[in-house]
Amino acid sequence: MITEGPIDSLFLDNAIALAGADAVVNIQPQQCTMIFDNEPRNKEIVNRMIKAVDKKFNVAVWPESLKHKDINDMIIAGMSSAKIQTLIYRSTYCGLEAHQIINNWKRI
């Protein structure tokens, strides 16, 4: 798992952080999941998600019912790491399905 922020990565098993959403990652896209912040109104985040899908990465798209901005906020609100990881696994998409889910999720 590759998170957008370093603090978010601390709460997940087998995770690293980009420490900036535009970092270049030299790994096989099929081997990881990109996890961006839950900001459907942020044009830059949406564009980064689309670019990641275009590069064949798996992308986690947070459910609309989730009101927290990022993993750190979820932990502060009382969610367990295990519950967050399960949510990520259930909300991970790739290819055309990911594009469709992102288009339904975004608010720009």
Phi, psi and omega in degrees: 000139179237114181264164179286321183243149182296324180294320179301322183293336182293338184267356183245149174285140174055051183235150172231168180241148175282333185054045185135126190289350183260011183298152177268129182245122180258066176225168178290121184303326183290348184268001183213170177237128176274130182237107179262167177296157180275077181229077184293346178264359181267107184301322181294318178297314180301315179296322178294322178296316180296317178298320179297318178296318179298332178272011176077018176280151166283142182229133174276128177243113185297144178294150182299333182288343181282124184257356182275145184286322183207180183297320178301316178296325178295317178297315179300325180283355175107002178286143178277158177301320180298318180294321179294317179297320176298318178299318179296313180301320181284344184246023182257132184223164175213164175062215183297324178298319178298317178300317180295315180295317178297317179298325177284330183281321187294154181232038179240000000 
